[in-house]
């Protein structure tokens, strides 16, 4: 792991198949992608290599941000890799501003942790330590951590309704 990778790990209190479903079903993603009270009113996922990954987050303070990327790898139930440096169809972004000022690639893995729990790991790969520092100062650990906890809640809720 490079010094410009940011890592988040959690053990979620839901089985892996439900965490996977909560991560890959756009209707479920809307429920956890943004740290509350922020919301994600729009999600578009073409869950395949080269597929588009789009989210729009809004907040009570007027925050309104679109994020778009491209899926690079999808291993059913185990792994999702996506990047902000590309758009759907592997098309490069026009300008660095088009990916929030710094491109990154996210590797998200899901592993059985026993007792109906899931080991969730998200690694954000950056091109240099300055970009990683920017992402960290933007609140990577708190924001992505809160969202991971919300993901666990949504996944657990899917089990309660099954």
C-alpha positions in Angstrom: 0.0 0.0 0.0 1.3 3.4 -1.0 1.5 6.3 1.4 -1.1 8.0 -0.7 -3.8 5.4 -0.2 -6.6 6.0 2.3 -8.1 2.9 3.9 -11.4 2.4 5.7 -12.3 -0.9 7.3 -15.5 -1.9 9.2 -17.2 -5.1 10.3 -20.8 -4.6 9.4 -23.6 -6.4 11.3 -25.2 -7.9 8.2 -24.4 -10.9 6.0 -22.3 -10.3 2.9 -25.1 -10.9 0.4 -27.2 -8.2 1.9 -24.3 -5.7 2.2 -23.6 -6.5 -1.5 -27.2 -5.9 -2.4 -27.3 -2.6 -0.4 -24.1 -1.5 -2.2 -25.2 -2.5 -5.7 -28.9 -1.7 -5.8 -29.4 2.0 -6.7 -32.6 2.2 -4.6 -30.6 1.1 -1.6 -27.5 3.2 -2.4 -29.8 6.3 -2.2 -30.3 5.4 1.5 -26.7 5.4 2.6 -24.3 7.0 0.1 -24.3 10.5 1.7 -23.7 11.1 5.4 -27.1 12.1 6.9 -28.6 14.7 6.9 -27.2 14.9 3.3 -29.1 12.8 0.8 -28.5 11.1 -2.5 -31.6 11.7 -4.7 -30.0 10.3 -7.9 -28.0 7.2 -8.5 -27.2 5.6 -11.8 -25.2 2.4 -11.8 -24.3 0.2 -14.9 -22.6 -2.4 -12.7 -20.1 -3.9 -15.2 -16.6 -3.0 -16.3 -16.8 0.2 -18.3 -20.2 1.0 -16.9 -21.2 4.4 -15.6 -21.4 5.2 -11.9 -23.2 8.4 -11.1 -24.4 9.9 -7.9 -25.9 13.3 -6.9 -25.7 14.4 -3.3 -27.7 17.3 -1.8 -27.6 18.8 1.7 -29.7 21.1 3.9 -27.0 23.8 3.6 -27.6 24.1 -0.2 -24.9 21.5 -1.0 -25.5 20.0 -4.4 -22.7 17.8 -5.9 -22.6 15.4 -8.8 -20.1 12.6 -8.9 -19.5 10.5 -11.9 -17.1 7.6 -12.5 -16.6 4.3 -14.3 -16.6 0.8 -12.9 -13.4 -1.0 -13.6 -14.0 -4.4 -12.0 -17.0 -6.1 -10.6 -16.8 -9.5 -8.8 -20.2 -10.6 -7.7 -20.5 -10.5 -3.9 -16.8 -9.8 -3.4 -15.4 -6.7 -5.0 -16.2 -3.4 -6.8 -13.5 -1.2 -8.3 -14.4 2.2 -9.7 -12.6 5.4 -10.6 -13.4 9.1 -10.8 -10.8 9.6 -13.5 -12.9 8.0 -16.2 -16.5 8.2 -17.3 -18.6 5.3 -18.6 -17.1 3.5 -21.5 -13.6 4.2 -20.1 -13.7 7.8 -21.4 -11.2 10.0 -19.6 -12.5 13.1 -17.8 -12.1 16.3 -19.8 -10.3 18.2 -17.0 -9.0 17.5 -13.5 -11.9 19.7 -12.1 -14.3 17.2 -13.6 -13.4 14.6 -10.9 -13.5 17.0 -7.9 -10.0 18.3 -8.4 -8.2 15.0 -7.8 -8.8 11.6 -9.5 -8.9 8.5 -7.4 -9.7 4.8 -7.7 -11.8 3.0 -5.1 -11.4 -0.7 -4.3 -14.2 -2.0 -2.2 -14.2 -5.5 -0.9 -16.7 -7.6 1.0 -15.7 -10.7 3.0 -17.6 -13.0 5.3 -16.6 -12.2 8.9 -18.5 -15.0 10.6 -21.7 -14.8 12.7 -23.6 -13.2 9.9 -21.3 -10.2 9.7 -19.3 -8.7 6.8 -15.8 -7.3 6.7 -16.0 -4.2 4.5 -12.9 -2.5 3.2 -12.6 0.5 1.0 -9.3 1.8 -0.3 -9.0 5.1 -2.2 -5.9 5.1 -4.4 -4.6 8.6 -5.2 -1.9 9.6 -7.7 0.2 11.4 -5.1 0.2 12.2 -1.4 -1.0 15.8 -2.0 -4.3 14.4 -3.5 -4.6 11.9 -0.6 -4.1 14.7 1.9 -6.7 16.8 0.2 -9.2 13.9 0.3 -8.3 13.2 4.0 -8.9 16.8 4.9 -12.2 16.8 3.1 -13.3 14.2 5.6 -12.6 10.8 4.0 -12.4 8.9 7.2 -15.4 10.5 8.9 -17.5 10.7 5.7 -16.8 7.3 4.2 -16.9 5.8 7.8 -20.4 7.3 8.4 -21.5 6.0 5.0 -20.1 2.5 5.7 -22.0 2.5 9.0 -25.2 3.6 7.2 -24.6 0.9 4.6 -24.5 -1.7 7.4 -27.8 -0.3 8.8 -29.5 -0.5 5.3 -28.1 -4.0 4.7 -29.3 -5.2 8.2 -32.7 -3.7 7.4 -32.9 -5.7 4.2 -32.5 -8.9 6.3 -35.4 -7.8 8.6 -37.7 -7.4 5.6 -36.7 -10.7 3.9 
